[in-house]
Amino acid sequence: MGSRVVQRIGTRRATVRTVNRVSSFIRPLVPRDPNEEHRVATPLELLTDLCFVVAVAQAATGLHHAISDGHWALGVGHFVMAFFAIWWTWLNFTWFASAFDNDDGIARLLTIFQILGSLVLAAGIVRFFDDDALLIIVGYVIMRIALVIQWIRVSRNCPEYALTARRYALGVVLVQAGWIGFYFVPSALYVPTFLFLVLCEFAVPVISEKPGMTPWHPHHIAERYSLFFIIVLGETILSTTVAIQDAVAGEHPAAKVAYVVIGGILIVFSLWWLYLLPAKRGRCPRR
């Protein structure tokens, strides 16, 4: 009799431990406090940014090669399209995390899934500059699917924002169908189709936020934008480094390279200074 009681107690304790582990892995996706103190970017967000660095670098490399080959107009067009895919997915990930990130196991797995999409997108950028958009579209859709799943979680866990979340999920899914169709569009219709789909992407948050605005955190958003801005500036630093390497190797005259190096450093420093200057209190109140 006593052994049975002990066995039952042990079973109950094991069950409680299992439930606690599951509860810590899957937590309700509820709104974050927009007035939360000391809210900063999480390590997972920083890891995601690192993967987006690769995509930005690939886009910059494709633009460089296109301009070097004399196809600057086509190169700029492809760069704008590729950069939109990078920027828009990063932006949506950032705003969602600012409002609802709970850092549970499901959120982490979905973020890893999104990182996979960003790497697929980055791998497809070079082919995209050769007019093959398949891989970049696949990567883009993967990242957007991760966001759709997150919005579905919000709709189930948070009645206050359920309608907003459902609108987001449905809107993103519909637009992704358009991006898949974009692959089959003739090259002559690339630009108008792209612009139409961009407008559709912009319309999703406008329509979705009408029932109620999501509770994003001002300081968190400001920090995240600053970090992405630094990522973009990093490409200019990379270009300056390549110019120095060419000068040392004797591929270009040192005097001409010096102008490029000095100009690049001044541009980066000036943009960094101007962008981060308003962060100080009392500066540029209307900006």
C-alpha angles and dihedrals in degrees: 000000000000092000091054092052091050090048092051092049090050091049092050092050091050090050091050091050091050092049091049091051092050090047091053091048095047116036129168112272101232132159119283119232107263088207095052111141123237093011108169138159114293123233089251091055090051090050089052090051089054090058091048088055088067092053093049090049091051092051092049091049092051091050091049093052093046092052091045090054091051096252096114097145093051090042093052091049093052091044092053091050094047093045091050090056090051097043098043096050091046091048094050091047090051097049093046092050091049091056105034113009110138097166094227125150095268092050090050093049091049090049090052087050088053091048088054088053092050090052091049089049091049091049090052097051095083091052089045090061085057090055096261107124099169099100096042090051091049091051092047093050091048091056092047092050089057089054092049091055090051092052090049088054090052091050090055098042103037118049091183092065099025095112092046091049093049091050091051093049094047094043094050092048093051093049091049088058086057092051091051088052089049089073091065096047116113114252090246089064096043097104100044091043091049092050091048092052091047089055089050090052090051091048094057097072092039092056095036096052094054095090090051138333117249115247101249121177114242097208093045092051092047091051093047093051090049090053093050090048089055089050090057092046088053090069090061089051089052091051090050090051091051090051090054090050091052091051092051091048090051095239092127133024111272093227093058092044090051090061090052094047096047092043092049093050092047092049093050094046093046094049091046091049094048094045097049097037095085090058089080116086117255094021122117096346093184096051 
